Amino acid sequence: MFEKNLEMSFLLDFYGDVLSERKRSVMTMYYNEDLSLSEIADEIGISRQGVRELIKKSEDELTTLEQKLGLAQKSVIARECAERLKALLTDCEIDSPVKSEMLALAEALENNT
Amino acid sequence: MFEKNLEMSFLLDFYGDVLSERKRSVMTMYYNEDLSLSEIADEIGISRQGVRELIKKSEDELTTLEQKLGLAQKSVIARECAERLKALLTDCEIDSPVKSEMLALAEALENNT
């Protein structure tokens, strides 16, 4: 099982909707709400080992998906580009209406990723 | 089965790597190389009905993935924003080094989606 980490939390956020409701719920409790295995076990009424296995299977699903598609990594790069573009545009001297449209586009790109 | 269409071809391009090698191969022949069911059946040595079923299952996988994640649709929107941004930047009067960097970022965003 992964250490609780930002990377898995990001993959959960990005691909979590492919998981079954039960798996997504357990992963959310573990990674986003920072519950322990025992607390999750009590919450959903299965053994601690059962929780551990659900988390492991979910992590494998999310990791495999990213290994195959690489879309989460692309999204990180796109966000960095959009943020840098927005910063450059903000500091730039351009005719106002065009600048507004460009800034809106850069923001849309930032939020879309 | 879907009509051969651009939408499925796009989903295949976007999520195709999640399919098994066999399914991806059949889908590529059908959607990208425009082979008929009979031609694919001859090519891989299964029945025409077998090919039809593989295509149907693959389409369901790709469609379900997009229904859950919506990343292909987001990618289309991001590309449109990046193209528009690039066009505005190209026509804009800005200091040259900054303009070059912004254009490079817009292009990176266009190609990353």
gemmi code that builds the backbone of each chain (N, CA, C; Angstrom):
import gemmi

chains = {
    "A": [
        ("MET", (0.852, -1.197, 0.000), (0.000, 0.000, 0.000), (0.888, 1.246, 0.000)),
        ("PHE", (0.456, 2.237, -0.744), (1.178, 3.504, -0.761), (1.179, 4.135, 0.619)),
        ("GLU", (2.234, 4.881, 0.921), (2.112, 5.823, 2.022), (1.013, 6.799, 1.610)),
        ("LYS", (0.331, 7.324, 2.626), (-0.611, 8.391, 2.293), (0.198, 9.492, 1.631)),
        ("ASN", (-0.089, 9.808, 0.424), (0.723, 10.850, -0.205), (-0.087, 11.693, -1.173)),
        ("LEU", (0.533, 12.782, -1.544), (-0.150, 13.721, -2.419), (-0.430, 13.125, -3.774)),
        ("GLU", (0.530, 12.299, -4.248), (0.371, 11.745, -5.592), (-0.887, 10.885, -5.692)),
        ("MET", (-1.082, 9.989, -4.710), (-2.265, 9.124, -4.774), (-3.536, 9.935, -4.573)),
        ("SER", (-3.446, 10.953, -3.745), (-4.587, 11.825, -3.525), (-4.966, 12.538, -4.836)),
        ("PHE", (-3.960, 12.936, -5.584), (-4.202, 13.583, -6.877), (-4.822, 12.595, -7.871)),
        ("LEU", (-4.283, 11.373, -7.912), (-4.848, 10.368, -8.819), (-6.305, 10.047, -8.448)),
        ("LEU", (-6.578, 10.026, -7.155), (-7.945, 9.782, -6.688), (-8.873, 10.904, -7.154)),
        ("ASP", (-8.390, 12.115, -7.054), (-9.171, 13.259, -7.497), (-9.391, 13.198, -9.006)),
        ("PHE", (-8.381, 12.771, -9.724), (-8.409, 12.805, -11.192), (-9.232, 11.647, -11.794)),
        ("TYR", (-8.984, 10.456, -11.305), (-9.606, 9.254, -11.895), (-10.625, 8.581, -10.974)),
        ("GLY", (-10.864, 9.167, -9.789), (-11.669, 8.492, -8.768), (-13.034, 8.014, -9.255)),
        ("ASP", (-13.604, 8.716, -10.234), (-14.944, 8.348, -10.691), (-15.000, 7.004, -11.410)),
        ("VAL", (-13.852, 6.429, -11.744), (-13.893, 5.089, -12.357), (-14.027, 4.004, -11.275)),
        ("LEU", (-13.743, 4.338, -10.035), (-13.828, 3.332, -8.967), (-15.287, 3.040, -8.607)),
        ("SER", (-15.524, 1.849, -8.070), (-16.859, 1.542, -7.547), (-17.132, 2.495, -6.385)),
        ("GLU", (-18.416, 2.654, -6.060), (-18.778, 3.596, -5.003), (-18.096, 3.215, -3.679)),
        ("ARG", (-18.067, 1.902, -3.407), (-17.464, 1.419, -2.156), (-15.969, 1.757, -2.089)),
        ("LYS", (-15.282, 1.472, -3.197), (-13.842, 1.771, -3.214), (-13.589, 3.277, -3.096)),
        ("ARG", (-14.361, 4.047, -3.825), (-14.149, 5.506, -3.812), (-14.379, 6.055, -2.403)),
        ("SER", (-15.392, 5.508, -1.760), (-15.717, 5.951, -0.417), (-14.561, 5.639, 0.559)),
        ("VAL", (-14.035, 4.429, 0.471), (-12.919, 4.041, 1.344), (-11.676, 4.891, 1.054)),
        ("MET", (-11.390, 5.082, -0.220), (-10.222, 5.882, -0.604), (-10.361, 7.333, -0.137)),
        ("THR", (-11.564, 7.863, -0.222), (-11.804, 9.241, 0.214), (-11.575, 9.364, 1.719)),
        ("MET", (-12.084, 8.375, 2.452), (-11.874, 8.405, 3.914), (-10.384, 8.313, 4.247)),
        ("TYR", (-9.684, 7.461, 3.511), (-8.263, 7.236, 3.818), (-7.390, 8.409, 3.379)),
        ("TYR", (-7.580, 8.848, 2.143), (-6.662, 9.870, 1.606), (-7.115, 11.314, 1.846)),
        ("ASN", (-8.419, 11.550, 1.802), (-8.856, 12.944, 1.921), (-9.283, 13.311, 3.337)),
        ("GLU", (-9.844, 12.330, 4.044), (-10.323, 12.653, 5.388), (-9.350, 12.146, 6.461)),
        ("ASP", (-8.295, 11.485, 6.001), (-7.202, 11.060, 6.868), (-7.635, 10.123, 8.008)),
        ("LEU", (-8.627, 9.287, 7.739), (-9.037, 8.287, 8.735), (-8.043, 7.124, 8.728)),
        ("SER", (-7.917, 6.453, 9.855), (-7.041, 5.273, 9.934), (-7.791, 4.058, 9.391)),
        ("LEU", (-7.054, 2.983, 9.135), (-7.686, 1.744, 8.662), (-8.760, 1.278, 9.648)),
        ("SER", (-8.437, 1.329, 10.933), (-9.396, 0.876, 11.950), (-10.659, 1.730, 11.957)),
        ("GLU", (-10.470, 3.016, 11.824), (-11.644, 3.908, 11.810), (-12.540, 3.618, 10.606)),
        ("ILE", (-11.902, 3.381, 9.444), (-12.690, 3.070, 8.237), (-13.390, 1.717, 8.417)),
        ("ALA", (-12.662, 0.759, 8.991), (-13.238, -0.569, 9.240), (-14.502, -0.445, 10.094)),
        ("ASP", (-14.429, 0.336, 11.170), (-15.605, 0.559, 12.025), (-16.727, 1.229, 11.245)),
        ("GLU", (-16.341, 2.205, 10.449), (-17.319, 3.016, 9.702), (-18.155, 2.163, 8.747)),
        ("ILE", (-17.486, 1.265, 8.005), (-18.244, 0.525, 6.989), (-18.500, -0.937, 7.380)),
        ("GLY", (-18.041, -1.307, 8.565), (-18.394, -2.631, 9.084), (-17.709, -3.803, 8.399)),
        ("ILE", (-16.439, -3.623, 8.006), (-15.649, -4.767, 7.540), (-14.349, -4.806, 8.358)),
        ("SER", (-13.534, -5.839, 8.130), (-12.304, -5.952, 8.914), (-11.267, -4.927, 8.453)),
        ("ARG", (-10.305, -4.696, 9.331), (-9.196, -3.806, 8.994), (-8.462, -4.336, 7.761)),
        ("GLN", (-8.295, -5.640, 7.698), (-7.633, -6.258, 6.552), (-8.461, -6.055, 5.272)),
        ("GLY", (-9.763, -6.126, 5.412), (-10.653, -5.884, 4.266), (-10.484, -4.475, 3.711)),
        ("VAL", (-10.354, -3.527, 4.639), (-10.136, -2.127, 4.223), (-8.804, -2.013, 3.499)),
        ("ARG", (-7.777, -2.640, 4.086), (-6.448, -2.589, 3.489), (-6.482, -3.125, 2.045)),
        ("GLU", (-7.210, -4.219, 1.846), (-7.284, -4.815, 0.506), (-8.043, -3.923, -0.485)),
        ("LEU", (-9.121, -3.321, -0.003), (-9.879, -2.405, -0.878), (-9.001, -1.227, -1.311)),
        ("ILE", (-8.227, -0.700, -0.368), (-7.352, 0.437, -0.688), (-6.274, 0.001, -1.694)),
        ("LYS", (-5.686, -1.166, -1.442), (-4.640, -1.668, -2.349), (-5.187, -1.841, -3.769)),
        ("LYS", (-6.369, -2.458, -3.886), (-6.959, -2.672, -5.217), (-7.280, -1.340, -5.902)),
        ("SER", (-7.786, -0.406, -5.128), (-8.114, 0.907, -5.695), (-6.854, 1.620, -6.179)),
        ("GLU", (-5.804, 1.553, -5.359), (-4.531, 2.179, -5.741), (-4.009, 1.561, -7.037)),
        ("ASP", (-4.123, 0.233, -7.141), (-3.665, -0.434, -8.365), (-4.465, 0.043, -9.581)),
        ("GLU", (-5.774, 0.160, -9.404), (-6.615, 0.621, -10.527), (-6.213, 2.017, -10.990)),
        ("LEU", (-6.040, 2.911, -10.018), (-5.718, 4.305, -10.360), (-4.322, 4.406, -10.978)),
        ("THR", (-3.382, 3.649, -10.412), (-2.006, 3.705, -10.906), (-1.913, 3.124, -12.318)),
        ("THR", (-2.611, 2.019, -12.535), (-2.602, 1.401, -13.866), (-3.186, 2.346, -14.912)),
        ("LEU", (-4.269, 2.995, -14.541), (-4.908, 3.926, -15.463), (-3.936, 5.047, -15.849)),
        ("GLU", (-3.240, 5.596, -14.857), (-2.308, 6.677, -15.152), (-1.108, 6.162, -15.952)),
        ("GLN", (-0.657, 4.943, -15.649), (0.457, 4.383, -16.429), (0.053, 4.239, -17.892)),
        ("LYS", (-1.188, 3.859, -18.135), (-1.645, 3.667, -19.517), (-1.959, 4.983, -20.216)),
        ("LEU", (-2.585, 5.897, -19.495), (-3.088, 7.109, -20.161), (-2.196, 8.341, -19.961)),
        ("GLY", (-1.586, 8.448, -18.793), (-0.711, 9.598, -18.525), (-1.431, 10.939, -18.507)),
        ("LEU", (-2.749, 10.924, -18.315), (-3.502, 12.177, -18.416), (-3.339, 13.068, -17.185)),
        ("ALA", (-3.106, 12.467, -16.036), (-2.917, 13.278, -14.828), (-1.618, 14.088, -14.947)),
        ("GLN", (-0.577, 13.430, -15.436), (0.699, 14.111, -15.624), (0.567, 15.248, -16.651)),
        ("LYS", (-0.145, 14.959, -17.753), (-0.370, 16.003, -18.767), (-1.133, 17.185, -18.169)),
        ("SER", (-2.052, 16.877, -17.300), (-2.858, 17.928, -16.689), (-2.004, 18.836, -15.800)),
        ("VAL", (-1.045, 18.231, -15.093), (-0.147, 19.021, -14.241), (0.670, 19.983, -15.106)),
        ("ILE", (1.206, 19.457, -16.223), (2.008, 20.292, -17.126), (1.159, 21.425, -17.709)),
        ("ALA", (-0.066, 21.086, -18.126), (-0.938, 22.103, -18.721), (-1.251, 23.207, -17.715)),
        ("ARG", (-1.488, 22.794, -16.478), (-1.788, 23.810, -15.461), (-0.592, 24.740, -15.250)),
        ("GLU", (0.603, 24.182, -15.230), (1.796, 25.014, -15.053), (1.950, 26.002, -16.211)),
        ("CYS", (1.727, 25.503, -17.443), (1.802, 26.399, -18.611), (0.754, 27.505, -18.506)),
        ("ALA", (-0.447, 27.136, -18.144), (-1.540, 28.118, -18.075), (-1.250, 29.160, -16.997)),
        ("GLU", (-0.705, 28.715, -15.875), (-0.392, 29.660, -14.788), (0.699, 30.641, -15.210)),
        ("ARG", (1.729, 30.115, -15.876), (2.833, 30.964, -16.332), (2.324, 31.972, -17.379)),
        ("LEU", (1.484, 31.482, -18.280), (0.906, 32.339, -19.315), (0.080, 33.452, -18.688)),
        ("LYS", (-0.706, 33.102, -17.711), (-1.541, 34.090, -17.031), (-0.673, 35.147, -16.347)),
        ("ALA", (0.416, 34.708, -15.718), (1.318, 35.650, -15.043), (1.945, 36.610, -16.061)),
        ("LEU", (2.396, 36.067, -17.192), (3.011, 36.921, -18.224), (1.982, 37.910, -18.785)),
        ("LEU", (0.780, 37.425, -19.031), (-0.268, 38.287, -19.578), (-0.614, 39.405, -18.605)),
        ("THR", (-0.680, 39.064, -17.325), (-1.044, 40.057, -16.311), (-0.048, 41.218, -16.307)),
        ("ASP", (1.235, 40.893, -16.478), (2.282, 41.924, -16.432), (2.480, 42.646, -17.762)),
        ("CYS", (1.769, 42.227, -18.779), (2.042, 42.673, -20.146), (1.218, 43.907, -20.523)),
        ("GLU", (1.827, 44.788, -21.321), (1.071, 45.958, -21.805), (0.402, 45.613, -23.137)),
        ("ILE", (-0.895, 45.404, -23.085), (-1.640, 45.090, -24.313), (-2.954, 45.871, -24.275)),
        ("ASP", (-3.534, 46.116, -25.479), (-4.857, 46.760, -25.532), (-5.822, 46.027, -24.611)),
        ("SER", (-6.566, 46.771, -23.867), (-7.382, 46.202, -22.800), (-8.393, 45.100, -23.191)),
        ("PRO", (-9.222, 45.287, -24.253), (-10.220, 44.230, -24.512), (-9.571, 42.892, -24.890)),
        ("VAL", (-8.508, 42.966, -25.678), (-7.813, 41.747, -26.079), (-7.168, 41.094, -24.860)),
        ("LYS", (-6.576, 41.917, -24.010), (-5.940, 41.393, -22.800), (-6.967, 40.674, -21.921)),
        ("SER", (-8.134, 41.271, -21.789), (-9.183, 40.638, -20.978), (-9.556, 39.277, -21.539)),
        ("GLU", (-9.707, 39.221, -22.867), (-10.094, 37.932, -23.455), (-8.985, 36.899, -23.254)),
        ("MET", (-7.733, 37.335, -23.453), (-6.625, 36.394, -23.299), (-6.514, 35.899, -21.856)),
        ("LEU", (-6.696, 36.818, -20.909), (-6.645, 36.409, -19.500), (-7.763, 35.423, -19.173)),
        ("ALA", (-8.934, 35.676, -19.734), (-10.061, 34.762, -19.496), (-9.755, 33.375, -20.062)),
        ("LEU", (-9.125, 33.344, -21.232), (-8.764, 32.058, -21.838), (-7.718, 31.331, -21.001)),
        ("ALA", (-6.722, 32.093, -20.529), (-5.674, 31.468, -19.692), (-6.281, 30.926, -18.400)),
        ("GLU", (-7.231, 31.664, -17.853), (-7.905, 31.172, -16.631), (-8.748, 29.936, -16.905)),
        ("ALA", (-9.440, 29.948, -18.046), (-10.233, 28.770, -18.416), (-9.312, 27.547, -18.545)),
        ("LEU", (-8.142, 27.758, -19.137), (-7.188, 26.649, -19.297), (-6.667, 26.158, -17.951)),
        ("GLU", (-6.434, 27.102, -17.066), (-5.945, 26.772, -15.729), (-6.973, 25.934, -14.972)),
        ("ASN", (-8.226, 26.305, -15.083), (-9.280, 25.632, -14.323), (-9.785, 24.365, -14.992)),
        ("ASN", (-9.504, 24.242, -16.264), (-9.989, 23.088, -17.036), (-9.094, 21.873, -16.868)),
        ("THR", (-7.917, 22.101, -16.287), (-6.945, 21.003, -16.228), (-7.035, 20.252, -14.914)),
    ],
    "B": [
        ("MET", (-23.871, -1.236, -32.226), (-22.547, -0.704, -32.599), (-22.703, 0.711, -33.160)),
        ("PHE", (-21.799, 1.557, -32.783), (-21.779, 2.916, -33.313), (-21.595, 2.889, -34.825)),
        ("GLU", (-22.176, 3.876, -35.499), (-21.714, 4.142, -36.858), (-20.236, 4.512, -36.751)),
        ("LYS", (-19.489, 4.199, -37.792), (-18.105, 4.703, -37.784), (-18.193, 6.215, -37.684)),
        ("ASN", (-17.692, 6.769, -36.643), (-17.828, 8.216, -36.541), (-16.607, 8.846, -35.883)),
        ("LEU", (-16.567, 10.134, -36.027), (-15.423, 10.870, -35.509), (-15.342, 10.785, -34.002)),
        ("GLU", (-16.508, 10.784, -33.370), (-16.513, 10.800, -31.913), (-15.838, 9.551, -31.349)),
        ("MET", (-16.212, 8.376, -31.892), (-15.621, 7.137, -31.374), (-14.137, 7.076, -31.730)),
        ("SER", (-13.803, 7.573, -32.898), (-12.412, 7.607, -33.309), (-11.593, 8.471, -32.332)),
        ("PHE", (-12.188, 9.563, -31.899), (-11.527, 10.446, -30.936), (-11.371, 9.751, -29.577)),
        ("LEU", (-12.437, 9.082, -29.127), (-12.347, 8.363, -27.845), (-11.292, 7.258, -27.914)),
        ("LEU", (-11.206, 6.622, -29.073), (-10.190, 5.572, -29.258), (-8.786, 6.161, -29.150)),
        ("ASP", (-8.624, 7.305, -29.768), (-7.338, 7.990, -29.710), (-7.005, 8.401, -28.268)),
        ("PHE", (-8.025, 8.830, -27.563), (-7.826, 9.401, -26.224), (-7.631, 8.334, -25.153)),
        ("TYR", (-8.486, 7.327, -25.169), (-8.478, 6.316, -24.094), (-8.032, 4.935, -24.586)),
        ("GLY", (-7.640, 4.828, -25.855), (-7.389, 3.511, -26.450), (-6.397, 2.643, -25.680)),
        ("ASP", (-5.468, 3.277, -24.990), (-4.437, 2.506, -24.278), (-4.980, 1.701, -23.099)),
        ("VAL", (-6.221, 1.954, -22.704), (-6.779, 1.117, -21.631), (-7.310, -0.215, -22.173)),
        ("LEU", (-7.532, -0.279, -23.482), (-8.065, -1.519, -24.073), (-6.986, -2.597, -24.127)),
        ("SER", (-7.418, -3.863, -24.150), (-6.464, -4.955, -24.370), (-5.872, -4.783, -25.778)),
        ("GLU", (-4.734, -5.414, -25.983), (-4.070, -5.271, -27.284), (-4.981, -5.738, -28.435)),
        ("ARG", (-5.685, -6.844, -28.202), (-6.568, -7.395, -29.223), (-7.703, -6.421, -29.581)),
        ("LYS", (-8.332, -5.891, -28.523), (-9.429, -4.946, -28.769), (-8.920, -3.680, -29.465)),
        ("ARG", (-7.790, -3.179, -29.000), (-7.258, -1.944, -29.589), (-6.924, -2.159, -31.063)),
        ("SER", (-6.385, -3.340, -31.346), (-6.028, -3.655, -32.721), (-7.274, -3.699, -33.621)),
        ("VAL", (-8.321, -4.366, -33.143), (-9.566, -4.444, -33.927), (-10.180, -3.048, -34.110)),
        ("MET", (-10.206, -2.276, -33.041), (-10.781, -0.925, -33.119), (-9.991, -0.041, -34.082)),
        ("THR", (-8.677, -0.190, -34.074), (-7.837, 0.609, -34.972), (-8.130, 0.246, -36.426)),
        ("MET", (-8.256, -1.061, -36.684), (-8.574, -1.471, -38.059), (-9.936, -0.941, -38.499)),
        ("TYR", (-10.889, -0.984, -37.568), (-12.252, -0.578, -37.921), (-12.387, 0.938, -38.054)),
        ("TYR", (-11.890, 1.650, -37.065), (-12.107, 3.101, -37.051), (-11.035, 3.909, -37.776)),
        ("ASN", (-9.798, 3.481, -37.681), (-8.738, 4.310, -38.274), (-8.332, 3.850, -39.665)),
        ("GLU", (-8.399, 2.533, -39.887), (-7.974, 2.042, -41.204), (-9.177, 1.717, -42.085)),
        ("ASP", (-10.357, 1.904, -41.534), (-11.607, 1.777, -42.285), (-11.812, 0.395, -42.919)),
        ("LEU", (-11.334, -0.653, -42.261), (-11.586, -2.011, -42.753), (-13.013, -2.437, -42.392)),
        ("SER", (-13.587, -3.314, -43.206), (-14.929, -3.837, -42.918), (-14.822, -4.945, -41.867)),
        ("LEU", (-15.972, -5.341, -41.307), (-15.984, -6.435, -40.324), (-15.389, -7.707, -40.934)),
        ("SER", (-15.768, -7.991, -42.187), (-15.266, -9.214, -42.842), (-13.743, -9.164, -43.033)),
        ("GLU", (-13.257, -8.008, -43.434), (-11.803, -7.873, -43.626), (-11.047, -8.082, -42.302)),
        ("ILE", (-11.601, -7.519, -41.216), (-10.957, -7.689, -39.901), (-11.036, -9.158, -39.480)),
        ("ALA", (-12.197, -9.779, -39.722), (-12.381, -11.201, -39.380), (-11.309, -12.050, -40.095)),
        ("ASP", (-11.113, -11.792, -41.372), (-10.073, -12.514, -42.125), (-8.686, -12.264, -41.526)),
        ("GLU", (-8.446, -11.005, -41.198), (-7.124, -10.580, -40.721), (-6.726, -11.289, -39.432)),
        ("ILE", (-7.680, -11.373, -38.489), (-7.289, -11.944, -37.190), (-7.823, -13.355, -36.971)),
        ("GLY", (-8.524, -13.884, -37.963), (-8.929, -15.291, -37.884), (-10.028, -15.593, -36.884)),
        ("ILE", (-10.984, -14.676, -36.751), (-12.189, -15.021, -35.979), (-13.407, -14.712, -36.846)),
        ("SER", (-14.602, -15.041, -36.341), (-15.815, -14.816, -37.148), (-16.159, -13.327, -37.220)),
        ("ARG", (-16.967, -13.001, -38.219), (-17.447, -11.632, -38.376), (-18.217, -11.214, -37.114)),
        ("GLN", (-18.988, -12.143, -36.583), (-19.763, -11.865, -35.367), (-18.822, -11.623, -34.171)),
        ("GLY", (-17.723, -12.376, -34.135), (-16.714, -12.180, -33.079), (-16.125, -10.788, -33.143)),
        ("VAL", (-15.847, -10.334, -34.334), (-15.310, -8.974, -34.514), (-16.330, -7.943, -34.026)),
        ("ARG", (-17.585, -8.154, -34.458), (-18.652, -7.223, -34.062), (-18.723, -7.116, -32.528)),
        ("GLU", (-18.627, -8.260, -31.878), (-18.724, -8.256, -30.402), (-17.527, -7.554, -29.748)),
        ("LEU", (-16.336, -7.786, -30.293), (-15.147, -7.104, -29.751), (-15.283, -5.593, -29.892)),
        ("ILE", (-15.783, -5.175, -31.046), (-15.947, -3.726, -31.272), (-16.980, -3.162, -30.302)),
        ("LYS", (-18.098, -3.879, -30.158), (-19.162, -3.409, -29.257), (-18.626, -3.271, -27.818)),
        ("LYS", (-17.900, -4.295, -27.360), (-17.362, -4.243, -25.990), (-16.366, -3.093, -25.817)),
        ("SER", (-15.524, -2.912, -26.827), (-14.532, -1.830, -26.761), (-15.229, -0.470, -26.727)),
        ("GLU", (-16.246, -0.314, -27.572), (-16.991, 0.954, -27.584), (-17.608, 1.223, -26.220)),
        ("ASP", (-18.162, 0.171, -25.621), (-18.770, 0.344, -24.297), (-17.726, 0.769, -23.269)),
        ("GLU", (-16.536, 0.156, -23.337), (-15.471, 0.525, -22.390), (-15.094, 1.991, -22.536)),
        ("LEU", (-14.888, 2.407, -23.794), (-14.443, 3.791, -24.045), (-15.532, 4.790, -23.653)),
        ("THR", (-16.771, 4.444, -23.996), (-17.877, 5.361, -23.705), (-18.096, 5.485, -22.201)),
        ("THR", (-18.015, 4.363, -21.491), (-18.198, 4.388, -20.038), (-17.109, 5.236, -19.376)),
        ("LEU", (-15.893, 5.069, -19.856), (-14.782, 5.837, -19.300), (-15.029, 7.340, -19.477)),
        ("GLU", (-15.464, 7.730, -20.658), (-15.712, 9.157, -20.891), (-16.917, 9.644, -20.089)),
        ("GLN", (-17.928, 8.795, -19.945), (-19.083, 9.216, -19.146), (-18.661, 9.463, -17.692)),
        ("LYS", (-17.738, 8.635, -17.202), (-17.307, 8.788, -15.819), (-16.313, 9.936, -15.635)),
        ("LEU", (-15.385, 10.074, -16.583), (-14.279, 11.023, -16.393), (-14.470, 12.349, -17.141)),
        ("GLY", (-15.061, 12.284, -18.336), (-15.275, 13.519, -19.103), (-13.991, 14.200, -19.561)),
        ("LEU", (-12.885, 13.464, -19.580), (-11.592, 14.109, -19.893), (-11.432, 14.409, -21.377)),
        ("ALA", (-12.047, 13.614, -22.234), (-11.939, 13.879, -23.676), (-12.640, 15.198, -24.009)),
        ("GLN", (-13.809, 15.387, -23.423), (-14.559, 16.630, -23.644), (-13.772, 17.836, -23.110)),
        ("LYS", (-13.189, 17.688, -21.944), (-12.377, 18.772, -21.377), (-11.201, 19.095, -22.294)),
        ("SER", (-10.638, 18.060, -22.874), (-9.500, 18.244, -23.755), (-9.881, 19.032, -25.013)),
        ("VAL", (-11.079, 18.765, -25.541), (-11.550, 19.507, -26.716), (-11.683, 20.990, -26.381)),
        ("ILE", (-12.269, 21.264, -25.227), (-12.469, 22.660, -24.801), (-11.112, 23.345, -24.606)),
        ("ALA", (-10.177, 22.634, -23.958), (-8.853, 23.216, -23.707), (-8.150, 23.535, -25.028)),
        ("ARG", (-8.277, 22.623, -25.989), (-7.614, 22.872, -27.277), (-8.193, 24.115, -27.954)),
        ("GLU", (-9.514, 24.265, -27.902), (-10.145, 25.442, -28.505), (-9.661, 26.728, -27.841)),
        ("CYS", (-9.583, 26.693, -26.519), (-9.085, 27.881, -25.788), (-7.638, 28.178, -26.195)),
        ("ALA", (-6.816, 27.154, -26.261), (-5.399, 27.355, -26.582), (-5.244, 27.885, -28.010)),
        ("GLU", (-6.058, 27.381, -28.930), (-5.987, 27.861, -30.327), (-6.380, 29.329, -30.424)),
        ("ARG", (-7.456, 29.675, -29.726), (-7.934, 31.060, -29.750), (-6.875, 31.989, -29.129)),
        ("LEU", (-6.302, 31.541, -28.037), (-5.269, 32.322, -27.345), (-4.063, 32.528, -28.265)),
        ("LYS", (-3.682, 31.479, -28.951), (-2.535, 31.577, -29.860), (-2.830, 32.574, -30.994)),
        ("ALA", (-4.043, 32.521, -31.522), (-4.417, 33.441, -32.608), (-4.373, 34.889, -32.120)),
        ("LEU", (-4.903, 35.137, -30.919), (-4.892, 36.501, -30.371), (-3.466, 36.974, -30.128)),
        ("LEU", (-2.648, 36.093, -29.587), (-1.247, 36.454, -29.308), (-0.500, 36.773, -30.597)),
        ("THR", (-0.753, 35.979, -31.623), (-0.063, 36.168, -32.903), (-0.332, 37.566, -33.459)),
        ("ASP", (-1.580, 38.019, -33.316), (-1.978, 39.328, -33.874), (-1.649, 40.501, -32.964)),
        ("CYS", (-1.116, 40.226, -31.802), (-0.979, 41.233, -30.758), (0.386, 41.925, -30.813)),
        ("GLU", (0.397, 43.211, -30.475), (1.677, 43.918, -30.412), (2.236, 43.844, -28.987)),
        ("ILE", (3.218, 42.994, -28.803), (3.830, 42.854, -27.477), (5.341, 42.792, -27.665)),
        ("ASP", (6.080, 43.161, -26.614), (7.544, 43.022, -26.641), (7.930, 41.626, -27.102)),
        ("SER", (8.854, 41.541, -27.970), (9.179, 40.284, -28.638), (9.539, 39.086, -27.749)),
        ("PRO", (10.447, 39.228, -26.739), (10.807, 38.018, -25.979), (9.617, 37.434, -25.209)),
        ("VAL", (8.822, 38.336, -24.622), (7.648, 37.885, -23.866), (6.646, 37.223, -24.809)),
        ("LYS", (6.469, 37.839, -25.958), (5.526, 37.282, -26.931), (5.949, 35.872, -27.334)),
        ("SER", (7.246, 35.695, -27.569), (7.741, 34.367, -27.942), (7.439, 33.346, -26.862)),
        ("GLU", (7.685, 33.735, -25.621), (7.437, 32.775, -24.539), (5.946, 32.455, -24.434)),
        ("MET", (5.126, 33.496, -24.570), (3.680, 33.257, -24.459), (3.181, 32.377, -25.602)),
        ("LEU", (3.696, 32.627, -26.805), (3.299, 31.782, -27.946), (3.723, 30.332, -27.736)),
        ("ALA", (4.926, 30.154, -27.195), (5.408, 28.790, -26.940), (4.514, 28.090, -25.915)),
        ("LEU", (4.084, 28.842, -24.899), (3.201, 28.261, -23.882), (1.840, 27.898, -24.486)),
        ("ALA", (1.320, 28.798, -25.321), (0.022, 28.521, -25.962), (0.124, 27.290, -26.855)),
        ("GLU", (1.240, 27.169, -27.542), (1.443, 25.987, -28.402), (1.565, 24.711, -27.571)),
        ("ALA", (2.294, 24.823, -26.460), (2.432, 23.652, -25.578), (1.054, 23.220, -25.091)),
        ("LEU", (0.222, 24.185, -24.750), (-1.128, 23.870, -24.270), (-1.973, 23.244, -25.384)),
        ("GLU", (-1.792, 23.751, -26.583), (-2.540, 23.224, -27.739), (-2.164, 21.761, -27.984)),
        ("ASN", (-0.878, 21.466, -27.884), (-0.400, 20.120, -28.202), (-0.525, 19.145, -27.047)),
        ("ASN", (-0.701, 19.682, -25.854), (-0.767, 18.841, -24.651), (-2.172, 18.298, -24.426)),
        ("THR", (-3.141, 18.837, -25.150), (-4.545, 18.461, -24.887), (-4.974, 17.306, -25.772)),
    ],
}
model = gemmi.Model(1)
for chain_id, residues in chains.items():
    chain = gemmi.Chain(chain_id)
    for i, (resn, *xyz) in enumerate(residues, 1):
        res = gemmi.Residue()
        res.name, res.seqid = resn, gemmi.SeqId(i, " ")
        for name, pos in zip(("N", "CA", "C"), xyz):
            atom = gemmi.Atom()
            atom.name, atom.element = name, gemmi.Element(name[0])
            atom.pos, atom.b_iso = gemmi.Position(*pos), 0.0
            res.add_atom(atom)
        chain.add_residue(res)
    model.add_chain(chain)
structure = gemmi.Structure()
structure.add_model(model)
structure.setup_entities()
